[in-house]
């Protein structure tokens, strides 16, 4: 680039290169700048003019020097970003691999991945869904005190209570949550698990049954389906529930809406056997220990002000009731970061030989 200043011609060469080279070039430019100022003074003296520091020529030189420094800094940054002397490492976000995997405790689980980026984990032990992530938000909780080695049922996830809910003739919540289910089929985004009678289950409940549970990742929701088949000739009764643990930022930021107002519920924490009460609220908030069975409510929506996300629990078939459970105040369970909003068939189902019962439940996230 050629400039004519005060009758003197200068060729100014702007170079590019590594940061070290640019630093050298910058020093050369500063030396040239001083020389130019000296020549300007000489030119002014010859022409009979006095050049003062506040003249346009000095201001122009200072501005030019400042702009050049900005260009050098910009060029240095440009080179560094493109792998010059200072390499810039870009870490790719690792996506989970779909398929059957094993955790550190030796339990097998199926990792589901959808092309949209959402993911889920489903353990064979208990057919328990322990994770559902969409747009970077985890919607399912596992308690910090959970055992993930098969020594006891997983405390968290979408845990099965079958063929009994709560206490009764057999062990608490039945046996579906503490036996290994078999993988009948799977793809990258779906899995089908099966549980059938074993010596262990027959000791408690000698019925001819087949339970099938499918989990499918869709682009915008997680679908689950539970089939209970009576494979024998004699009828049997059962209860069923998905003891669902949902992650929350904190309970004071959570609201649970649905058709609660005016519905009767069983408050299990009152008296020895619980007490039937009537809900007068349209929105449930948790500020104390909860164990309540809301009969005829199956449309809960969790709204978390902390994450800015809502989660609709879509019970479209079979699941008629909702249980809300919270061990409020129990630090060991991590009470403040989850709530159980369970999909339940509380009244026993009578299933005749050859008949099938189906429960459909989907989780649909959205922004508040």
VEXVEX-619679 format. One record per residue (C-alpha): residue in three letters; x, y, z. Coordinates in steps of 0.05 Angstrom, whole numbers. Layout:
BEGIN
 donu      X      Y      Z
  ala      X      Y      Z
...
***
This chain:
BEGIN
 donu      X      Y      Z
  unk      0      0      0
  unk     32     67    -21
  unk     20    134     14
  unk     46    203     -4
  unk     58    244     59
  unk     88    313     54
  unk    122    298    -12
  unk    152    232     12
  unk    127    165    -15
  unk    121    107     33
  unk    104     34     19
  unk     70      4     79
  unk     67    -72     79
  unk     16   -105    125
  unk     36   -177    138
  unk      2   -238    167
  unk     31   -298    201
  unk     38   -333    268
  unk     28   -293    333
  unk    104   -288    341
  unk    112   -262    270
  unk     56   -212    280
  unk     89   -187    343
  unk    154   -176    304
  unk    115   -140    248
  unk     82    -96    300
  unk    150    -74    326
  unk    173    -58    255
  unk    109    -17    245
  unk    121     23    308
  unk    192     40    283
  unk    163     60    216
  unk    111    102    251
  unk    165    141    289
  unk    203    152    224
  unk    140    177    190
  unk    128    227    246
  unk    200    252    239
  unk    193    260    164
  unk    127    296    174
  unk    162    346    219
  unk    217    354    168
  unk    166    363    113
  unk    128    415    155
  unk    192    453    170
  unk    212    456     96
  unk    143    480     76
  unk    143    533    132
  unk     89    501    174
  unk     95    480    247
  unk     66    412    265
  unk     37    410    335
  unk     16    347    373
  unk    -57    367    366
  unk    -54    374    290
  unk    -93    328    245
  unk    -29    293    222
  unk    -11    270    294
  unk    -83    250    308
  unk    -86    211    243
  unk    -21    175    260
  unk    -45    156    330
  unk   -111    131    303
  unk    -75     92    248
  unk    -29     61    301
  unk    -89     43    345
  unk   -127     12    287
  unk    -65    -28    267
  unk    -59    -55    338
  unk   -132    -76    334
  unk   -119   -110    267
  unk    -59   -147    296
  unk   -101   -171    355
  unk   -158   -192    310
  unk   -110   -229    263
  unk    -76   -264    322
  unk   -144   -287    348
  unk   -163   -310    278
  unk    -99   -352    272
  unk   -107   -382    341
  unk   -178   -404    326
  unk   -155   -437    262
  unk    -97   -475    294
  unk    -37   -429    287
  unk     16   -428    342
  unk    -38   -436    396
  unk    -81   -496    381
  unk   -155   -489    399
  unk   -186   -556    417
  unk   -259   -566    405
  unk   -289   -621    447
  unk   -345   -658    413
  unk   -405   -676    457
  unk   -405   -751    462
  unk   -472   -783    447
  unk   -490   -847    484
  unk   -486   -911    444
  unk   -551   -949    436
  unk   -557  -1021    457
  unk   -549  -1069    515
  unk   -498  -1046    567
  unk   -475  -1063    638
  unk   -468  -1014    696
  unk   -413  -1015    749
  unk   -456  -1058    795
  unk   -464  -1112    742
  unk   -535  -1096    723
  unk   -554  -1096    649
  unk   -593  -1039    618
  unk   -615  -1018    549
  unk   -591   -950    525
  unk   -642   -919    478
  unk   -623   -862    431
  unk   -668   -823    384
  unk   -642   -786    322
  unk   -668   -721    353
  unk   -617   -729    409
  unk   -664   -752    465
  unk   -643   -814    505
  unk   -668   -863    557
  unk   -642   -920    600
  unk   -683   -982    616
  unk   -657  -1034    665
  unk   -673  -1107    657
  unk   -676  -1113    732
  unk   -747  -1092    748
  unk   -758  -1065    677
  unk   -742   -998    709
  unk   -735   -935    666
  unk   -681   -895    702
  unk   -669   -838    653
  unk   -705   -796    601
  unk   -667   -737    573
  unk   -694   -688    522
  unk   -661   -623    501
  unk   -610   -632    556
  unk   -661   -638    613
  unk   -666   -701    655
  unk   -738   -715    674
  unk   -731   -780    714
  unk   -699   -784    782
  unk   -660   -839    818
  unk   -650   -829    892
  unk   -579   -819    919
  unk   -589   -879    966
  unk   -611   -925    909
  unk   -576   -993    903
  unk   -556  -1005    830
  unk   -528  -1075    840
  unk   -591  -1117    845
  unk   -588  -1124    921
  unk   -656  -1090    927
  unk   -706  -1057    880
  unk   -681   -993    847
  unk   -704   -933    887
  unk   -722   -888    830
  unk   -742   -887    757
  unk   -808   -914    731
  unk   -812   -973    779
  unk   -864  -1028    772
  unk   -912  -1046    828
  unk   -944  -1112    806
  unk   -985  -1154    820
  unk   -995  -1115    885
  unk   -991  -1042    903
  unk   -969  -1027    973
  unk   -974  -1078   1029
  unk  -1017  -1140   1023
  unk  -1016  -1216   1017
  unk   -947  -1217    985
  unk   -886  -1173    992
  unk   -891  -1097    989
  unk   -908  -1073    918
  unk   -904  -1144    890
  unk   -845  -1176    854
  unk   -842  -1144    785
  unk   -791  -1092    809
  unk   -741  -1142    836
  unk   -736  -1195    782
  unk   -698  -1194    716
  unk   -741  -1184    655
  unk   -720  -1213    587
  unk   -707  -1172    524
  unk   -757  -1195    471
  unk   -735  -1144    419
  unk   -701  -1077    414
  unk   -680  -1023    365
  unk   -639   -960    377
  unk   -700   -923    403
  unk   -746   -978    432
  unk   -744  -1040    474
  unk   -794  -1095    492
  unk   -784  -1131    558
  unk   -821  -1193    583
  unk   -833  -1224    652
  unk   -862  -1293    661
  unk   -872  -1340    721
  unk   -810  -1368    755
  unk   -798  -1410    817
  unk   -787  -1346    855
  unk   -854  -1315    834
  unk   -893  -1380    841
  unk   -874  -1385    915
  unk   -911  -1319    926
  unk   -963  -1317    871
  unk   -975  -1381    831
  unk  -1012  -1354    771
  unk  -1002  -1363    696
  unk   -986  -1294    671
  unk   -943  -1257    621
  unk   -925  -1184    629
  unk   -897  -1144    571
  unk   -869  -1074    578
  unk   -846  -1031    520
  unk   -809   -965    522
  unk   -805   -923    459
  unk   -769   -857    447
  unk   -807   -810    401
  unk   -782   -743    377
  unk   -821   -705    429
  unk   -841   -756    482
  unk   -828   -822    516
  unk   -881   -876    507
  unk   -892   -936    553
  unk   -941   -994    547
  unk   -955  -1049    598
  unk   -992  -1113    578
  unk  -1016  -1164    629
  unk  -1040  -1229    599
  unk  -1075  -1286    635
  unk  -1044  -1347    603
  unk  -1083  -1396    646
  unk  -1155  -1418    652
  unk  -1169  -1390    721
  unk  -1181  -1316    734
  unk  -1136  -1275    779
  unk  -1137  -1205    810
  unk  -1081  -1155    809
  unk  -1063  -1083    822
  unk  -1012  -1044    780
  unk   -972   -980    785
  unk   -914   -944    755
  unk   -880   -916    818
  unk   -852   -857    778
  unk   -797   -814    806
  unk   -792   -747    770
  unk   -733   -700    776
  unk   -746   -629    800
  unk   -700   -570    813
  unk   -729   -562    882
  unk   -798   -575    912
  unk   -811   -501    926
  unk   -808   -489    851
  unk   -856   -545    833
  unk   -931   -544    818
  unk   -973   -604    799
  unk  -1036   -588    761
  unk  -1093   -634    738
  unk  -1165   -650    753
  unk  -1153   -653    828
  unk  -1204   -603    853
  unk  -1265   -636    883
  unk  -1236   -707    879
  unk  -1232   -753    939
  unk  -1164   -779    959
  unk  -1137   -828   1009
  unk  -1088   -793   1056
  unk  -1046   -852   1081
  unk  -1011   -809   1133
  unk  -1073   -796   1174
  unk  -1093   -848   1226
  unk  -1075   -921   1225
  unk  -1105   -940   1158
  unk  -1110   -871   1125
  unk  -1169   -825   1117
  unk  -1211   -806   1057
  unk  -1209   -731   1044
  unk  -1231   -683    990
  unk  -1182   -640    951
  unk  -1202   -567    944
  unk  -1140   -545    904
  unk  -1131   -544    829
  unk  -1055   -541    836
  unk  -1016   -584    885
  unk   -953   -558    919
  unk   -909   -600    965
  unk   -889   -570   1032
  unk   -898   -632   1076
  unk   -893   -707   1072
  unk   -942   -736   1021
  unk   -973   -805   1010
  unk  -1040   -793    976
  unk  -1081   -835    927
  unk  -1124   -791    882
  unk  -1178   -836    854
  unk  -1202   -818    784
  unk  -1145   -768    770
  unk  -1099   -789    713
  unk  -1079   -724    679
  unk  -1023   -693    722
  unk   -975   -641    694
  unk   -911   -623    731
  unk   -889   -551    723
  unk   -818   -534    747
  unk   -803   -460    752
  unk   -730   -476    765
  unk   -718   -511    698
  unk   -771   -474    659
  unk   -799   -542    637
  unk   -865   -577    644
  unk   -878   -652    640
  unk   -946   -679    622
  unk   -961   -750    646
  unk  -1008   -776    592
  unk  -1046   -836    619
  unk  -1087   -855    558
  unk  -1107   -926    576
  unk  -1112   -970    638
  unk  -1080   -923    689
  unk  -1141   -892    724
  unk  -1111   -861    787
  unk  -1053   -819    811
  unk  -1011   -826    874
  unk   -968   -769    899
  unk   -912   -789    946
  unk   -857   -747    977
  unk   -812   -765   1037
  unk   -809   -690   1052
  unk   -750   -673   1097
  unk   -712   -738   1086
  unk   -643   -714   1065
  unk   -616   -784   1056
  unk   -667   -797   1001
  unk   -653   -730    968
  unk   -725   -709    979
  unk   -718   -639    951
  unk   -699   -661    880
  unk   -755   -710    864
  unk   -828   -723    871
  unk   -866   -787    857
  unk   -927   -777    813
  unk   -949   -848    800
  unk   -994   -878    747
  unk  -1038   -928    783
  unk  -1094   -978    776
  unk  -1113   -978    849
  unk  -1177  -1019    848
  unk  -1160  -1092    834
  unk  -1169  -1116    762
  unk  -1201  -1184    751
  unk  -1171  -1218    691
  unk  -1204  -1280    664
  unk  -1166  -1335    627
  unk  -1142  -1311    559
  unk  -1156  -1237    574
  unk  -1108  -1179    570
  unk  -1103  -1113    608
  unk  -1065  -1054    578
  unk  -1036   -992    610
  unk  -1011   -936    565
  unk   -970   -878    594
  unk   -929   -825    558
  unk   -884   -770    583
  unk   -888   -706    542
  unk   -842   -648    560
  unk   -853   -576    541
  unk   -829   -506    561
  unk   -868   -468    614
***
